[in-house]
Every structure is written in structure tokens, then in C-alpha cells.
Amino acid sequence: GLTNLLVQTAPASHYDDSMYAAFLAATLEAFVGHGFSTIIIVNGHGGNRGALKQVARQLVREQAVSVAVIHWWMLTGNAAKVVYGGGGGHAAVEETAAVLHFHPDMVDASLYQSDQDDFTPEEGMWCYPPPGEVLLYDGDHKGRPDFDAEKAGKFMHQVIGEIELRLRRWLSRRHRLGGSLRPRETASKAKDG
């Protein structure tokens, strides 16, 4: 994915926005070409958001397809408050919980040192690279990584449930507009087919 803030941190890589958007567009066009009419993208990286938005909007204008892009970490606020008392940010309580839940063997709590790893980004000063990889967006210590597997399970269960509710609502209503953003001939074919 795209990253500017953490590009200096191994194993991060960086791709030009236009290159990444072209990759996404080609991938989604291939899905449509294979008959997919509903595409759900689960994004796990903030740097991807701009390209995903641009490509998804363009695709639904050109094809008879519905697209949902889920930035999963942005939908964790309620679960973070319930389970942890607050949210964190990059590599903080939310992302640690996800990895701990799905791949506990990849989490080594001994590598985390809050005095070295925590950083609260500010709009008034951009640091490349930041002086810490655990980005606590509101500076609250409740957002620090938590290595309790039971809490991680509760957290992810609630997050997945909330995402599922949103998706079910969207899936049940996505055809209601009749493809008004699509070219007339594509929208007509979709209605006739």
C-alpha cells in the first residue's frame, strides 16, 4: 500500500499514487470482466484511501457494479471504548488486537517499549520518519497496545459484527438508485438483464 509517514520503516515500500491507482483499477476491471457485480474491499492502510476512493468512484461510473470500501480501523471506535476504554491509532490497541486475535504467533509483547515506540502526531509538526511507530492519535494511554488475547477476541468480535451490520444494510439497499451514475447504455442493460 501507499505510505509516506512510515516509508523509512522496514519493510515498508512506497508507490506513486498514480501507479497504485492504475494497479487497483486494473484489478477491479478484471473482477468485473469475470462477472463480479458487487465488490467489497477491506482496506487496512490509511495511505490507500485516496486511490481507493478515486478508483471506486470511477468504476461505478463506467460499469454496472457496486463497490464498498471498508477502512476497518476507522470503524473500531465503539468497540475500542467498550473493550479498552478508548482508541489508539497506528500499531496501537486496535491493530494489535487484530493481529493478536488472528495471528497470535506474530505478536511479541517484549518488543514494545512505550517510552520509545509511542508518538502522538500533530498537525503543527510533521515528522518523517516519526519518532515512534505506535501513533496515538489523541495521545491517550488507553490506546497503547494491549496484549490480552481475551480482550482482543471480544474487540474483534464486536468490530466484525459492526462491519457486518453496515455491509448488510448496504447490500440490501445498493440497487435502490438504479445505477444513476453509470453510462445510460450500461444502466439500461443492467435493468433489462
C-alpha positions as CSV (number, residue, x, y, z in Angstrom):
1,G,0.0,0.0,0.0
2,L,0.9,3.7,0.0
3,T,2.7,5.2,2.8
4,N,4.6,8.4,3.3
5,L,4.8,8.7,7.0
6,L,6.4,5.3,7.7
7,V,8.1,4.7,4.3
8,Q,11.5,4.7,6.1
9,T,10.5,1.8,8.3
10,A,11.3,-1.7,7.1
11,P,9.7,-3.5,5.3
12,A,7.6,-0.5,4.1
13,S,7.5,0.4,0.4
14,H,6.2,3.3,-1.5
15,Y,4.4,3.5,-4.8
16,D,3.4,6.6,-6.6
17,D,-0.3,7.4,-6.2
18,S,-1.0,7.1,-9.9
19,M,0.8,3.7,-10.1
20,Y,-1.2,2.3,-7.2
21,A,-4.5,3.7,-8.6
22,A,-3.7,2.1,-12.0
23,F,-3.0,-1.3,-10.2
24,L,-6.3,-1.0,-8.4
25,A,-8.2,-0.1,-11.5
26,A,-6.8,-3.0,-13.5
27,T,-7.5,-5.4,-10.7
28,L,-11.1,-4.2,-10.2
29,E,-11.7,-4.2,-14.0
30,A,-10.6,-7.8,-14.1
31,F,-13.1,-8.7,-11.4
32,V,-15.8,-7.0,-13.4
33,G,-14.7,-8.8,-16.5
34,H,-15.0,-12.1,-14.7
35,G,-18.6,-11.3,-13.8
36,F,-18.4,-9.7,-10.4
37,S,-21.2,-7.2,-9.9
38,T,-20.6,-6.5,-6.2
39,I,-17.1,-5.8,-4.9
40,I,-16.2,-5.4,-1.2
41,I,-12.7,-4.1,-0.4
42,V,-11.4,-4.3,3.1
43,N,-8.6,-1.7,3.4
44,G,-6.1,-1.9,6.2
45,H,-3.9,1.1,5.3
46,G,-4.5,4.8,5.5
47,G,-2.3,5.7,2.6
48,N,-4.5,3.7,0.3
49,R,-7.6,5.8,0.9
50,G,-7.2,8.4,-1.8
51,A,-6.5,5.9,-4.6
52,L,-9.3,3.6,-3.4
53,K,-11.8,6.4,-3.4
54,Q,-10.8,7.6,-6.9
55,V,-10.8,4.2,-8.5
56,A,-14.1,3.0,-6.8
57,R,-15.9,6.2,-7.9
58,Q,-14.6,5.9,-11.5
59,L,-15.5,2.2,-11.7
60,V,-19.1,2.7,-10.7
61,R,-19.5,5.5,-13.2
62,E,-18.2,3.2,-16.0
63,Q,-19.5,-0.2,-15.1
64,A,-22.7,-1.8,-13.8
65,V,-21.1,-2.7,-10.5
66,S,-21.5,-1.8,-6.8
67,V,-18.4,-1.2,-4.7
68,A,-17.9,-0.8,-0.9
69,V,-14.6,0.2,0.5
70,I,-14.2,-0.6,4.2
71,H,-11.4,1.1,6.2
72,W,-11.8,-1.3,9.1
73,W,-9.7,0.5,11.6
74,M,-11.9,3.6,11.2
75,L,-14.9,1.6,12.3
76,T,-13.4,0.4,15.7
77,G,-14.3,3.4,17.9
78,N,-17.3,1.8,19.7
79,A,-15.5,-1.5,20.3
80,A,-12.3,0.2,21.5
81,K,-14.3,2.2,24.0
82,V,-16.2,-0.8,25.3
83,V,-13.2,-3.2,25.5
84,Y,-10.3,-0.9,26.1
85,G,-11.7,2.3,27.4
86,G,-10.5,4.3,24.3
87,G,-8.9,4.1,20.9
88,G,-5.3,4.5,19.8
89,G,-4.1,4.7,16.2
90,H,-1.5,3.1,14.0
91,A,0.1,0.0,15.5
92,A,-1.9,0.8,18.7
93,V,-4.6,-1.1,20.6
94,E,-6.9,-1.7,17.5
95,E,-4.2,-3.1,15.1
96,T,-2.5,-5.0,17.9
97,A,-5.8,-6.6,18.8
98,A,-6.5,-7.7,15.2
99,V,-3.1,-9.4,14.8
100,L,-3.3,-10.9,18.3
101,H,-6.7,-12.3,17.5
102,F,-5.9,-13.8,14.1
103,H,-2.2,-14.5,14.3
104,P,-1.1,-14.5,18.0
105,D,2.2,-16.1,17.0
106,M,3.1,-12.8,15.2
107,V,2.8,-10.7,18.4
108,D,5.8,-10.3,20.7
109,A,4.9,-8.0,23.6
110,S,8.6,-7.8,24.7
111,L,9.4,-5.7,21.6
112,Y,7.0,-2.9,22.7
113,Q,8.5,-0.1,24.8
114,S,6.0,2.7,25.3
115,D,8.7,5.3,26.0
116,Q,10.4,4.5,22.7
117,D,7.5,3.4,20.5
118,D,4.6,5.8,21.3
119,F,4.2,9.1,19.4
120,T,1.3,11.5,19.1
121,P,1.3,13.1,15.7
122,E,0.4,16.8,15.5
123,E,-0.8,18.9,12.5
124,G,1.6,21.6,13.5
125,M,4.7,19.4,13.0
126,W,5.1,16.6,10.5
127,C,8.0,14.2,11.2
128,Y,9.4,11.8,8.6
129,P,10.0,9.3,10.0
130,P,8.0,9.8,13.2
131,P,9.9,9.3,16.5
132,G,7.7,6.3,17.2
133,E,5.7,3.7,15.2
134,V,2.8,3.4,17.6
135,L,0.8,6.5,16.6
136,L,-1.6,7.5,19.4
137,Y,-3.8,10.0,17.6
138,D,-5.4,11.5,20.7
139,G,-2.4,10.9,23.0
140,D,-4.4,8.8,25.3
141,H,-2.5,6.0,27.1
142,K,-5.7,3.8,26.8
143,G,-4.8,3.4,23.1
144,R,-1.5,1.8,23.7
145,P,-1.1,-1.8,22.6
146,D,-2.8,-4.3,24.9
147,F,-1.6,-7.9,24.7
148,D,-4.6,-9.6,26.4
149,A,-5.8,-12.2,23.9
150,E,-9.3,-12.5,25.5
151,K,-9.8,-8.7,25.1
152,A,-8.6,-9.0,21.6
153,G,-11.2,-11.6,20.8
154,K,-14.0,-9.6,22.3
155,F,-12.8,-6.5,20.4
156,M,-12.6,-8.2,17.0
157,H,-15.9,-9.9,17.5
158,Q,-17.6,-6.6,18.1
159,V,-15.7,-4.9,15.2
160,I,-16.6,-7.6,12.8
161,G,-20.2,-7.5,13.9
162,E,-20.4,-3.8,13.4
163,I,-18.9,-4.1,9.9
164,E,-21.3,-6.9,9.1
165,L,-24.3,-4.7,10.1
166,R,-23.1,-1.9,7.8
167,L,-22.5,-4.3,4.9
168,R,-25.8,-6.0,5.2
169,R,-27.6,-2.6,5.2
170,W,-25.6,-1.5,2.1
171,L,-26.1,-4.8,0.3
172,S,-29.9,-4.7,0.9
173,R,-30.1,-1.1,-0.5
174,R,-27.4,-0.8,-3.1
175,H,-29.7,-1.3,-6.1
176,R,-32.2,1.4,-5.0
177,L,-30.7,4.1,-7.1
178,G,-30.7,2.1,-10.3
179,G,-27.2,3.0,-11.3
180,S,-27.8,6.7,-12.0
181,L,-24.0,7.4,-12.1
182,R,-23.4,4.8,-14.8
183,P,-23.5,5.4,-18.6
184,R,-27.1,5.2,-19.9
185,E,-26.5,2.1,-22.1
186,T,-24.9,0.2,-19.2
187,A,-27.6,1.2,-16.8
188,S,-30.3,0.2,-19.3
189,K,-28.6,-3.2,-19.8
190,A,-28.4,-3.7,-16.1
191,K,-32.2,-3.1,-15.8
192,D,-33.0,-5.3,-18.8
193,G,-30.8,-8.1,-17.6
